[in-house]
């Protein structure tokens, strides 16, 4: 079994890691909001185009 030694992190390294984590959280939140708004705005169109919701044709 091998072991790996990790060096100590400097304050600069910690700030870089925190900045990257913040960036990843912001991208994930942006993606989630985009998907949510897409679903909300597409819902009426999907309901109207649903064959089960269509009005019957009268001839």
N, C-alpha and C positions, 0 to 999 in steps of 0.2 A: 504494500500500500504506500503510495507516494504522498508526501505532504508538500504543499506549496507555501512559501512564506510571502506574506504581503508586506510591503513597506508602509510606513506611516504616511498618512495623508496630511499635506500642508493646508493651511487655510485657503490658499489659492485653489487647490484641487477641490476642496469642499465647495467653494463658491461656484466653480465650474459644474460640479455635479448638481448642485441645487438649481443653477440656471438651466441646465439641460432638463431636469425633472420638471421645472416650471414650464418650459417650452412644450414638453410632451403632454403635460396636463392641459395646457391651453389648446393644443391641436386636437386632443381627444374631446374636449368640451365643445370646440367649434364643430367638429364632425358630428357629434351627437345632436347639437342644436340644428345643424343643417338637415340631418335626417328627420328630426322631429317636425320642422317646418315644412319639409317636402311632403311628409305624410299628411299633415294637416291641410295643406293646400291641394293635394291630389285626391283627398277623400271624397269631396263632392263630385268630381269628375268620374271617379270610379263607381260611385253609387248610381249616377245617372246612366252610365254605360252598362250597368249590370243587367243581363237579360231577365232576371227574376224581378227586377224593379221596373221594367219597362211597362208602359201602358199597353193594354191589348189593342190590337188594330180592329177597327169596326168598319165593315164594308157594306 
